[in-house]
């Protein structure tokens, strides 16, 4: 089975946001990278914004998005394999300032998850209409 695991990490190094694309594959799958690139930084920024609004000081924050995809469906090698990701994971590594209320941190993470447009779109799916204009 041609199963790939791909991940995008968003981390902060000395106050600068760093986006790293990781892959077990030797070829670049740009469409999958775009999907990851939409979720990871968006979740990271939302957590930062909501933390600021709640007065929560974050010492470190890393968001890692990974997914499993069997490219046989995409490449039309096996029509029984669905096109798209079979599973996605979003892992948040967060360290708040010492003494931060645990319930406040949970509220922060729940609010960020609820407000993340890209995450909610992936979870619920949306109808997509394709229009082709021929010259």
Secondary structure as UniProt FT lines:
FT   STRAND          3..13
FT   TURN            14..15
FT   STRAND          16..23
FT   HELIX           30..54
FT   STRAND          58..70
FT   HELIX           71..74
FT   TURN            75..76
FT   TURN            79..80
FT   STRAND          85..96
FT   TURN            98..99
FT   HELIX           102..115
FT   HELIX           117..124
//
